[in-house]
Amino acid sequence: MDIIIRPLSPFGAEVIGLDLDDPNALDAEARNALLAAWVEHGILLFRNALRSEAAHLRLSRVFGDPQPSAVSRINDAANPYLMTLNQRPGDASKETFTLFEIDGQRRTGWLGWHWDQSFTAEIVRGALLRMITPAKVDGRTGFIDAAAAYDRLAPAMQRRIEGLEVVYHFTAAQERNRFGFPRGLRVAQRNPKAEAALAQYRRDFPAVVHPLVITQHETGRKVLKLSPMHAQAVLGMDETESDALLHELADHLVDARFAYFHTWQADDGIVWDNWRTIHSATGVPFDVERLAQRTTLVGDYKLGRYLDPADGREGPRRRFDD
């Protein structure tokens, strides 16, 4: 079977020529080709190719072993290795339901730019999202290459941020994220139970620290390893200087001119490198249906740690803002 790798713009690639319904399609040669393309491009698109959970899981295992999400409430009850993302028209019953207003448009399922599980000490390797029922309006997913973003930094800035670390703490109320988020983001509606739920999630995940720059071990490329979502401060830096630096870096990183926004069709799948890319979701209007499933892929780049070392052991855990 011939596999064609077709570049996307401004980055990423589409994989053509694989019959993922065939359990034998992902032989050693195909796996090696896909892994090489993943390293080169950061995200891979499989158009109209994932038609079952079985195919989804088979393809996931090419890139890493699936693991349950750290936020257990979004794992599928029948299979914890699958995360079900379901927006039912007009349904505000989810515990953390929020309807955001951005630039005059109301959206549910909206997510700001982030890399997955930056609020944990171990950073997952990647994820594979499969679209089952695409939204009839919007519902796009955006991706940005953080290695290319590092390359676009001025040499003086590259030198300045080398060796710096960022403190992250779970910030599920997205309007409270300060860096790289829309200035006009506001909450139009929220489930009354949400505040207590979001506060509990913050307690469940104590503050962690990650480097601001990492090196892609396969290629030696530097990556601007900043997650605008959940970022709190540059470790050890004066608050005013820290805020100014994170605003500058986040605005540089989330520049939409360099983003690939995917308009989903049924049975599309995209796998992304979580150590190299950030992603976002544009959400959908409240009366629009959308159903997707996702696998999260095991990995730890072994550079993260708890802000308080005691949080890595059994016993009391201290929050960043205590």
HUMOQUI-V582195 format. One record per helix or strand of 2 or more residues. SS is the DSSP state (A for helix, B for strand). FROM is the first residue (numbers start at 0). TO is the last residue. If there is no record, write none. Layout:
BEGIN
((SS/FROM/TO) (SS/FROM/TO))
END
This chain:
BEGIN
((B/3/6) (B/12/15) (A/27/40) (B/42/45) (A/52/62) (B/65/66) (A/71/73) (B/82/86) (B/97/101) (B/104/113) (B/125/132) (B/140/144) (A/145/151) (A/154/160) (B/164/167) (A/173/175) (B/185/189) (A/193/203) (B/207/210) (B/212/214) (B/221/223) (B/230/233) (A/238/252) (A/255/257) (B/258/261) (B/268/272) (B/276/283) (B/289/296) (B/304/305) (A/308/311))
END
